[in-house]
Amino acid sequence: QLSRRKDRPTGSDYIKRLFTDFIELHGDRYYKDDKAIIGGIANFQGIPVTVIAQEKGRTTKENIECNFGMPSPEGYRKALRLMKQAEKFGRPIICLVDTPGAFCGLEAEERGQGEAIARNLFEMSGLKVPVLSIVIGEGGSGGALAVAVADEVWMLENSVYSILSPEGFASILWKDSKKAKEAAEVMRLTAEDLKQMGIVERVIFEESDLTA
């Protein structure tokens, strides 16, 4: 539950605290801008980088604007546009992952959600610049993986990374979403579990009260 706390820093919080001279870039050049993914150019300790972050928002209004951190196809296409731009100009890419999963509404499917995610997986596998992805909260399914095909994947100590939510897993396996706690133990979705299995390269230990 720590990964879902409403007072955890969001993607935009990390951008404000870790990067300087951030210039946000908008839109996928096909449909519209998706506020569930923010990205642009910034400096990190004097190095020009491209930073891409999944954003949940903090207030109820922001949550709705960001679709609770569930990106649509245009969000993933925007992310890919920024990655290809970074490759063209030789900038390292830093991705901040925090999503319960990709948006699965009818309109997202009509606009090619599956294709957008698959395209990101394919293109990220061949990027010629360094890519670092950091799971800062929830890393849910293909919605997270679409910005986490990287040279290294790191996780915050209290973040999670899995194929689906514990509630969804419990509903499928035991037909009872209330067994989410048991499901989480079976799934081994914590940062330490994934480090032991070699799925992520590093765990970033958090302060006792890592809140915004």
C-alpha atoms as an extended CHARMM CRD file, in Angstrom:
* protein
*
       212  EXT
         1         1  GLN       CA              0.0000000000        0.0000000000        0.0000000000  PROA      1               0.0000000000
         2         2  LEU       CA              2.9430000000        2.3690000000        0.4600000000  PROA      2               0.0000000000
         3         3  SER       CA              3.3810000000        2.5270000000       -3.3070000000  PROA      3               0.0000000000
         4         4  ARG       CA             -0.1600000000        3.9090000000       -3.6250000000  PROA      4               0.0000000000
         5         5  ARG       CA             -0.1000000000        6.4990000000       -0.8690000000  PROA      5               0.0000000000
         6         6  LYS       CA             -1.6160000000        9.7480000000       -2.0570000000  PROA      6               0.0000000000
         7         7  ASP       CA              1.1080000000       11.7770000000       -0.3670000000  PROA      7               0.0000000000
         8         8  ARG       CA              3.9740000000       10.0610000000       -2.1930000000  PROA      8               0.0000000000
         9         9  PRO       CA              5.8960000000       12.3670000000       -4.5190000000  PROA      9               0.0000000000
        10        10  THR       CA              4.5670000000       12.2620000000       -8.0680000000  PROA      10              0.0000000000
        11        11  GLY       CA              6.5310000000       12.3070000000      -11.2920000000  PROA      11              0.0000000000
        12        12  SER       CA              6.2730000000       16.0880000000      -11.5110000000  PROA      12              0.0000000000
        13        13  ASP       CA              7.5570000000       16.4070000000       -7.9260000000  PROA      13              0.0000000000
        14        14  TYR       CA             10.7130000000       14.5020000000       -8.8470000000  PROA      14              0.0000000000
        15        15  ILE       CA             11.2250000000       16.6140000000      -11.9510000000  PROA      15              0.0000000000
        16        16  LYS       CA             11.0390000000       19.7960000000       -9.8620000000  PROA      16              0.0000000000
        17        17  ARG       CA             13.4580000000       18.4720000000       -7.2430000000  PROA      17              0.0000000000
        18        18  LEU       CA             16.0160000000       16.6220000000       -9.3560000000  PROA      18              0.0000000000
        19        19  PHE       CA             16.2420000000       18.5870000000      -12.5890000000  PROA      19              0.0000000000
        20        20  THR       CA             16.9070000000       22.1890000000      -13.5580000000  PROA      20              0.0000000000
        21        21  ASP       CA             15.8360000000       24.2210000000      -16.5890000000  PROA      21              0.0000000000
        22        22  PHE       CA             13.0030000000       21.8090000000      -17.4040000000  PROA      22              0.0000000000
        23        23  ILE       CA             11.1900000000       22.6420000000      -20.6400000000  PROA      23              0.0000000000
        24        24  GLU       CA              8.0350000000       20.5810000000      -21.0880000000  PROA      24              0.0000000000
        25        25  LEU       CA              7.1500000000       19.3530000000      -24.5750000000  PROA      25              0.0000000000
        26        26  HSD       CA              3.5710000000       18.4880000000      -25.4620000000  PROA      26              0.0000000000
        27        27  GLY       CA              1.6320000000       16.2300000000      -27.7930000000  PROA      27              0.0000000000
        28        28  ASP       CA              2.2330000000       13.1810000000      -29.9510000000  PROA      28              0.0000000000
        29        29  ARG       CA              1.7880000000       15.0240000000      -33.2960000000  PROA      29              0.0000000000
        30        30  TYR       CA             -1.0780000000       12.6730000000      -34.1670000000  PROA      30              0.0000000000
        31        31  TYR       CA             -3.9710000000       13.2590000000      -31.7820000000  PROA      31              0.0000000000
        32        32  LYS       CA             -3.4820000000       15.3340000000      -28.6160000000  PROA      32              0.0000000000
        33        33  ASP       CA             -1.4830000000       15.8300000000      -25.4370000000  PROA      33              0.0000000000
        34        34  ASP       CA             -1.8670000000       13.2580000000      -22.6540000000  PROA      34              0.0000000000
        35        35  LYS       CA             -1.3030000000       14.6700000000      -19.1650000000  PROA      35              0.0000000000
        36        36  ALA       CA             -0.7430000000       11.1830000000      -17.7430000000  PROA      36              0.0000000000
        37        37  ILE       CA              2.7510000000       11.3820000000      -19.2540000000  PROA      37              0.0000000000
        38        38  ILE       CA              4.8290000000       14.5250000000      -18.9800000000  PROA      38              0.0000000000
        39        39  GLY       CA              8.2040000000       14.9790000000      -20.5790000000  PROA      39              0.0000000000
        40        40  GLY       CA             10.7320000000       17.3600000000      -21.9540000000  PROA      40              0.0000000000
        41        41  ILE       CA             14.3140000000       18.5720000000      -21.8660000000  PROA      41              0.0000000000
        42        42  ALA       CA             16.1920000000       19.3540000000      -18.6530000000  PROA      42              0.0000000000
        43        43  ASN       CA             19.5900000000       19.4460000000      -17.0140000000  PROA      43              0.0000000000
        44        44  PHE       CA             20.6250000000       16.8260000000      -14.4860000000  PROA      44              0.0000000000
        45        45  GLN       CA             23.7610000000       17.8370000000      -12.5970000000  PROA      45              0.0000000000
        46        46  GLY       CA             24.8540000000       19.8530000000      -15.6060000000  PROA      46              0.0000000000
        47        47  ILE       CA             24.0970000000       17.1380000000      -18.1710000000  PROA      47              0.0000000000
        48        48  PRO       CA             21.3590000000       17.7570000000      -20.7780000000  PROA      48              0.0000000000
        49        49  VAL       CA             18.8140000000       14.9310000000      -20.6130000000  PROA      49              0.0000000000
        50        50  THR       CA             15.3410000000       14.0200000000      -21.7640000000  PROA      50              0.0000000000
        51        51  VAL       CA             13.0690000000       13.2120000000      -18.8350000000  PROA      51              0.0000000000
        52        52  ILE       CA              9.7420000000       11.3800000000      -19.1640000000  PROA      52              0.0000000000
        53        53  ALA       CA              7.4380000000       10.7940000000      -16.2030000000  PROA      53              0.0000000000
        54        54  GLN       CA              4.1000000000        9.1290000000      -15.6590000000  PROA      54              0.0000000000
        55        55  GLU       CA              1.9590000000       11.5130000000      -13.6340000000  PROA      55              0.0000000000
        56        56  LYS       CA             -0.9990000000       10.7370000000      -11.3560000000  PROA      56              0.0000000000
        57        57  GLY       CA             -1.5920000000       14.2320000000      -10.0140000000  PROA      57              0.0000000000
        58        58  ARG       CA             -2.1730000000       15.1140000000       -6.3870000000  PROA      58              0.0000000000
        59        59  THR       CA             -5.5710000000       16.7730000000       -5.9950000000  PROA      59              0.0000000000
        60        60  THR       CA             -8.8100000000       15.2200000000       -7.2100000000  PROA      60              0.0000000000
        61        61  LYS       CA             -8.8780000000       17.6800000000      -10.0990000000  PROA      61              0.0000000000
        62        62  GLU       CA             -5.3210000000       16.7570000000      -11.0810000000  PROA      62              0.0000000000
        63        63  ASN       CA             -6.1050000000       13.0410000000      -10.7000000000  PROA      63              0.0000000000
        64        64  ILE       CA             -8.9280000000       13.3940000000      -13.2140000000  PROA      64              0.0000000000
        65        65  GLU       CA             -6.8390000000       15.5000000000      -15.6200000000  PROA      65              0.0000000000
        66        66  CYS       CA             -4.0700000000       12.8880000000      -15.4810000000  PROA      66              0.0000000000
        67        67  ASN       CA             -6.5390000000        9.9810000000      -15.6160000000  PROA      67              0.0000000000
        68        68  PHE       CA             -5.0560000000        8.7320000000      -12.3340000000  PROA      68              0.0000000000
        69        69  GLY       CA             -1.7590000000        8.0150000000      -14.0780000000  PROA      69              0.0000000000
        70        70  MET       CA             -3.2120000000        5.6810000000      -16.7120000000  PROA      70              0.0000000000
        71        71  PRO       CA             -1.7750000000        6.8040000000      -20.0700000000  PROA      71              0.0000000000
        72        72  SER       CA             -3.6300000000        6.6680000000      -23.3700000000  PROA      72              0.0000000000
        73        73  PRO       CA             -2.0170000000        5.8170000000      -26.7310000000  PROA      73              0.0000000000
        74        74  GLU       CA             -1.1650000000        9.4740000000      -27.3480000000  PROA      74              0.0000000000
        75        75  GLY       CA              0.8030000000        9.5120000000      -24.0960000000  PROA      75              0.0000000000
        76        76  TYR       CA              2.9810000000        6.6060000000      -25.1600000000  PROA      76              0.0000000000
        77        77  ARG       CA              3.4170000000        8.0970000000      -28.6190000000  PROA      77              0.0000000000
        78        78  LYS       CA              4.4620000000       11.4000000000      -27.0490000000  PROA      78              0.0000000000
        79        79  ALA       CA              6.9930000000        9.5290000000      -24.9160000000  PROA      79              0.0000000000
        80        80  LEU       CA              8.3680000000        7.7700000000      -27.9820000000  PROA      80              0.0000000000
        81        81  ARG       CA              8.5920000000       11.0630000000      -29.8860000000  PROA      81              0.0000000000
        82        82  LEU       CA             10.6970000000       12.5100000000      -27.0830000000  PROA      82              0.0000000000
        83        83  MET       CA             12.8810000000        9.3910000000      -26.9570000000  PROA      83              0.0000000000
        84        84  LYS       CA             13.5970000000        9.5290000000      -30.6800000000  PROA      84              0.0000000000
        85        85  GLN       CA             14.3650000000       13.2360000000      -30.3720000000  PROA      85              0.0000000000
        86        86  ALA       CA             16.7820000000       12.4480000000      -27.5330000000  PROA      86              0.0000000000
        87        87  GLU       CA             18.4520000000        9.8120000000      -29.6890000000  PROA      87              0.0000000000
        88        88  LYS       CA             18.8260000000       12.2890000000      -32.5580000000  PROA      88              0.0000000000
        89        89  PHE       CA             20.5800000000       14.8370000000      -30.3490000000  PROA      89              0.0000000000
        90        90  GLY       CA             22.5140000000       12.3900000000      -28.1760000000  PROA      90              0.0000000000
        91        91  ARG       CA             20.7460000000       13.0750000000      -24.8770000000  PROA      91              0.0000000000
        92        92  PRO       CA             20.4410000000       10.3690000000      -22.1780000000  PROA      92              0.0000000000
        93        93  ILE       CA             16.8600000000        9.4600000000      -21.2470000000  PROA      93              0.0000000000
        94        94  ILE       CA             15.4990000000        9.1840000000      -17.7050000000  PROA      94              0.0000000000
        95        95  CYS       CA             12.0130000000        7.6920000000      -17.2690000000  PROA      95              0.0000000000
        96        96  LEU       CA             10.0260000000        7.8510000000      -14.0280000000  PROA      96              0.0000000000
        97        97  VAL       CA              7.4760000000        5.0410000000      -13.8220000000  PROA      97              0.0000000000
        98        98  ASP       CA              4.3030000000        5.3640000000      -11.7530000000  PROA      98              0.0000000000
        99        99  THR       CA              1.1080000000        3.8850000000      -13.1790000000  PROA      99              0.0000000000
       100       100  PRO       CA             -1.4720000000        1.2810000000      -12.1800000000  PROA      100             0.0000000000
       101       101  GLY       CA             -1.5450000000        0.3750000000      -15.8780000000  PROA      101             0.0000000000
       102       102  ALA       CA             -2.3710000000        1.7320000000      -19.3000000000  PROA      102             0.0000000000
       103       103  PHE       CA             -5.8660000000        3.1490000000      -19.7810000000  PROA      103             0.0000000000
       104       104  CYS       CA             -8.1050000000        0.3380000000      -21.0590000000  PROA      104             0.0000000000
       105       105  GLY       CA            -11.1760000000        2.2980000000      -22.1180000000  PROA      105             0.0000000000
       106       106  LEU       CA            -12.8940000000        1.7730000000      -25.4570000000  PROA      106             0.0000000000
       107       107  GLU       CA            -11.5370000000        5.0100000000      -26.9140000000  PROA      107             0.0000000000
       108       108  ALA       CA             -7.9660000000        4.0240000000      -26.0290000000  PROA      108             0.0000000000
       109       109  GLU       CA             -8.3930000000        0.6890000000      -27.7700000000  PROA      109             0.0000000000
       110       110  GLU       CA             -9.8950000000        2.4060000000      -30.8070000000  PROA      110             0.0000000000
       111       111  ARG       CA             -6.8290000000        4.6500000000      -31.0380000000  PROA      111             0.0000000000
       112       112  GLY       CA             -4.4460000000        1.6910000000      -30.8810000000  PROA      112             0.0000000000
       113       113  GLN       CA             -3.3690000000        1.2570000000      -27.2690000000  PROA      113             0.0000000000
       114       114  GLY       CA             -1.8390000000       -2.1580000000      -27.9060000000  PROA      114             0.0000000000
       115       115  GLU       CA              0.0830000000       -0.9270000000      -30.9370000000  PROA      115             0.0000000000
       116       116  ALA       CA              1.3670000000        2.1380000000      -29.0800000000  PROA      116             0.0000000000
       117       117  ILE       CA              2.7250000000        0.0240000000      -26.2210000000  PROA      117             0.0000000000
       118       118  ALA       CA              4.2240000000       -2.5680000000      -28.5710000000  PROA      118             0.0000000000
       119       119  ARG       CA              5.8640000000        0.1540000000      -30.6650000000  PROA      119             0.0000000000
       120       120  ASN       CA              7.5040000000        1.6220000000      -27.5700000000  PROA      120             0.0000000000
       121       121  LEU       CA              8.8460000000       -1.7790000000      -26.5280000000  PROA      121             0.0000000000
       122       122  PHE       CA             10.2870000000       -2.3030000000      -29.9970000000  PROA      122             0.0000000000
       123       123  GLU       CA             11.7940000000        1.1570000000      -30.3920000000  PROA      123             0.0000000000
       124       124  MET       CA             13.1950000000        1.4010000000      -26.8650000000  PROA      124             0.0000000000
       125       125  SER       CA             15.0250000000       -1.8850000000      -27.3760000000  PROA      125             0.0000000000
       126       126  GLY       CA             17.1400000000       -0.2540000000      -30.0670000000  PROA      126             0.0000000000
       127       127  LEU       CA             17.7440000000        3.2800000000      -28.7730000000  PROA      127             0.0000000000
       128       128  LYS       CA             21.3570000000        4.3720000000      -29.2040000000  PROA      128             0.0000000000
       129       129  VAL       CA             21.4930000000        6.5910000000      -26.1100000000  PROA      129             0.0000000000
       130       130  PRO       CA             21.6100000000        5.5460000000      -22.4390000000  PROA      130             0.0000000000
       131       131  VAL       CA             18.1760000000        4.9060000000      -20.9220000000  PROA      131             0.0000000000
       132       132  LEU       CA             17.4660000000        4.7050000000      -17.1840000000  PROA      132             0.0000000000
       133       133  SER       CA             13.9870000000        3.8780000000      -15.8810000000  PROA      133             0.0000000000
       134       134  ILE       CA             13.0980000000        4.2980000000      -12.2100000000  PROA      134             0.0000000000
       135       135  VAL       CA              9.9060000000        2.9000000000      -10.6780000000  PROA      135             0.0000000000
       136       136  ILE       CA              8.8530000000        5.5600000000       -8.1660000000  PROA      136             0.0000000000
       137       137  GLY       CA              5.4670000000        4.1390000000       -7.1340000000  PROA      137             0.0000000000
       138       138  GLU       CA              3.3440000000        1.6270000000       -9.0170000000  PROA      138             0.0000000000
       139       139  GLY       CA              4.7300000000       -0.2070000000      -12.0200000000  PROA      139             0.0000000000
       140       140  GLY       CA              1.6500000000       -1.7990000000      -13.5080000000  PROA      140             0.0000000000
       141       141  SER       CA              1.8210000000       -4.2030000000      -16.4460000000  PROA      141             0.0000000000
       142       142  GLY       CA              2.5390000000       -3.1300000000      -20.0300000000  PROA      142             0.0000000000
       143       143  GLY       CA              1.5600000000        0.3900000000      -19.1140000000  PROA      143             0.0000000000
       144       144  ALA       CA              4.7410000000        0.6140000000      -17.0560000000  PROA      144             0.0000000000
       145       145  LEU       CA              6.8980000000       -1.5340000000      -19.3260000000  PROA      145             0.0000000000
       146       146  ALA       CA              6.2470000000        0.8240000000      -22.2430000000  PROA      146             0.0000000000
       147       147  VAL       CA              8.5760000000        3.3510000000      -20.5850000000  PROA      147             0.0000000000
       148       148  ALA       CA             10.7980000000        0.8430000000      -18.7830000000  PROA      148             0.0000000000
       149       149  VAL       CA             12.7310000000       -0.9720000000      -21.5110000000  PROA      149             0.0000000000
       150       150  ALA       CA             16.0400000000        0.4670000000      -20.4000000000  PROA      150             0.0000000000
       151       151  ASP       CA             19.7430000000       -0.1690000000      -19.9640000000  PROA      151             0.0000000000
       152       152  GLU       CA             19.0330000000       -0.2530000000      -16.2360000000  PROA      152             0.0000000000
       153       153  VAL       CA             15.8150000000       -0.3090000000      -14.2070000000  PROA      153             0.0000000000
       154       154  TRP       CA             15.8820000000        0.9560000000      -10.6350000000  PROA      154             0.0000000000
       155       155  MET       CA             13.1160000000        0.9060000000       -8.0270000000  PROA      155             0.0000000000
       156       156  LEU       CA             12.3880000000        2.9070000000       -4.9320000000  PROA      156             0.0000000000
       157       157  GLU       CA             12.3220000000        0.7130000000       -1.8390000000  PROA      157             0.0000000000
       158       158  ASN       CA              8.5440000000        0.8960000000       -1.3710000000  PROA      158             0.0000000000
       159       159  SER       CA              7.5350000000        0.7340000000       -5.0160000000  PROA      159             0.0000000000
       160       160  VAL       CA              6.0710000000       -2.2880000000       -6.8150000000  PROA      160             0.0000000000
       161       161  TYR       CA              6.3960000000       -3.6720000000      -10.3460000000  PROA      161             0.0000000000
       162       162  SER       CA              4.1110000000       -6.4290000000      -11.6210000000  PROA      162             0.0000000000
       163       163  ILE       CA              2.1000000000       -7.8170000000      -14.5100000000  PROA      163             0.0000000000
       164       164  LEU       CA             -1.1670000000       -6.6860000000      -12.8950000000  PROA      164             0.0000000000
       165       165  SER       CA             -2.5150000000       -5.4740000000       -9.5740000000  PROA      165             0.0000000000
       166       166  PRO       CA             -2.7220000000       -7.8640000000       -6.6010000000  PROA      166             0.0000000000
       167       167  GLU       CA             -6.4910000000       -7.3530000000       -6.6700000000  PROA      167             0.0000000000
       168       168  GLY       CA             -6.6360000000       -8.4300000000      -10.3080000000  PROA      168             0.0000000000
       169       169  PHE       CA             -4.3560000000      -11.3980000000       -9.6510000000  PROA      169             0.0000000000
       170       170  ALA       CA             -6.5150000000      -12.5260000000       -6.7110000000  PROA      170             0.0000000000
       171       171  SER       CA             -9.6850000000      -12.1440000000       -8.7730000000  PROA      171             0.0000000000
       172       172  ILE       CA             -8.2810000000      -14.3680000000      -11.5140000000  PROA      172             0.0000000000
       173       173  LEU       CA             -6.6070000000      -16.9810000000       -9.3270000000  PROA      173             0.0000000000
       174       174  TRP       CA             -9.0210000000      -17.2100000000       -6.4080000000  PROA      174             0.0000000000
       175       175  LYS       CA            -12.0950000000      -15.3320000000       -7.6840000000  PROA      175             0.0000000000
       176       176  ASP       CA            -11.7540000000      -13.0500000000       -4.6650000000  PROA      176             0.0000000000
       177       177  SER       CA            -10.1480000000       -9.6100000000       -4.8960000000  PROA      177             0.0000000000
       178       178  LYS       CA            -10.1080000000       -9.3690000000       -1.0990000000  PROA      178             0.0000000000
       179       179  LYS       CA             -7.1620000000      -11.7810000000       -1.0830000000  PROA      179             0.0000000000
       180       180  ALA       CA             -4.9180000000       -9.0700000000       -2.5240000000  PROA      180             0.0000000000
       181       181  LYS       CA             -2.4470000000       -9.3220000000        0.3700000000  PROA      181             0.0000000000
       182       182  GLU       CA             -1.9120000000      -13.0410000000       -0.2350000000  PROA      182             0.0000000000
       183       183  ALA       CA             -1.6410000000      -12.3710000000       -3.9630000000  PROA      183             0.0000000000
       184       184  ALA       CA              1.0590000000       -9.7500000000       -3.4270000000  PROA      184             0.0000000000
       185       185  GLU       CA              3.1640000000      -12.2840000000       -1.5240000000  PROA      185             0.0000000000
       186       186  VAL       CA              2.7870000000      -14.8800000000       -4.2880000000  PROA      186             0.0000000000
       187       187  MET       CA              3.5480000000      -12.3580000000       -7.0380000000  PROA      187             0.0000000000
       188       188  ARG       CA              6.8470000000      -11.1770000000       -5.4670000000  PROA      188             0.0000000000
       189       189  LEU       CA              6.3750000000       -7.6580000000       -6.7560000000  PROA      189             0.0000000000
       190       190  THR       CA              8.4670000000       -5.7080000000       -4.2450000000  PROA      190             0.0000000000
       191       191  ALA       CA             11.7340000000       -3.9880000000       -5.0590000000  PROA      191             0.0000000000
       192       192  GLU       CA             13.7950000000       -6.4490000000       -3.0140000000  PROA      192             0.0000000000
       193       193  ASP       CA             12.0780000000       -9.4400000000       -4.6310000000  PROA      193             0.0000000000
       194       194  LEU       CA             12.7270000000       -8.1220000000       -8.1190000000  PROA      194             0.0000000000
       195       195  LYS       CA             16.3390000000       -7.2610000000       -7.2980000000  PROA      195             0.0000000000
       196       196  GLN       CA             16.9040000000      -10.8250000000       -6.1000000000  PROA      196             0.0000000000
       197       197  MET       CA             15.4180000000      -12.1760000000       -9.3360000000  PROA      197             0.0000000000
       198       198  GLY       CA             17.6120000000       -9.9050000000      -11.4500000000  PROA      198             0.0000000000
       199       199  ILE       CA             14.6910000000       -8.0310000000      -12.9960000000  PROA      199             0.0000000000
       200       200  VAL       CA             15.8940000000       -4.6650000000      -11.6810000000  PROA      200             0.0000000000
       201       201  GLU       CA             19.4590000000       -3.5180000000      -11.1740000000  PROA      201             0.0000000000
       202       202  ARG       CA             19.2020000000       -1.3280000000       -8.1020000000  PROA      202             0.0000000000
       203       203  VAL       CA             16.9530000000       -0.5320000000       -5.1390000000  PROA      203             0.0000000000
       204       204  ILE       CA             16.9260000000        3.0630000000       -3.8960000000  PROA      204             0.0000000000
       205       205  PHE       CA             16.2810000000        3.0950000000       -0.1690000000  PROA      205             0.0000000000
       206       206  GLU       CA             13.7640000000        5.6620000000        1.0280000000  PROA      206             0.0000000000
       207       207  GLU       CA             13.5710000000        7.8380000000        4.0900000000  PROA      207             0.0000000000
       208       208  SER       CA             11.0970000000        6.7240000000        6.7430000000  PROA      208             0.0000000000
       209       209  ASP       CA              8.6520000000        9.3990000000        5.5670000000  PROA      209             0.0000000000
       210       210  LEU       CA              9.1230000000        9.8380000000        1.8320000000  PROA      210             0.0000000000
       211       211  THR       CA              6.2710000000       12.2050000000        1.1600000000  PROA      211             0.0000000000
       212       212  ALA       CA              5.8650000000       15.4390000000       -0.7250000000  PROA      212             0.0000000000
